């Protein structure tokens, strides 16, 4: 797996976890009405940075792996719902869009996948 694919996978997880943490913090702030604002002032900027990093990583991966506009758009939209970035990353890996073609005995690089016995 290439460095770009590994980076994209890691950033997708960080974005999803930070998004979930922000939702929990907003719940604590607005529903539970905690005195310390539920952590939103701390988690908000962390998620903002993770979101921005995910968008940039998606654009870099789109260029590196030559994604179509629809795949790129789907990758960008996946940052909106919680855990959407992870769902997109799993789909992109499964379909070979991250340069990895999963096989019967584990993932192979896309370059090695084209050779047949």
Secondary structure, 3 states (H helix, E strand, C coil): CCHHHHHHHHHHHHHHHHHHHHHHHHHHHHHHCCCCHHHHHHHHHHHHHHHHHHHHHHHHHHHHCCCCHHHHHHHHHCCCCCCHHHHHHHHHHHCCCCCEEEECCEEEEHHHHCCCC
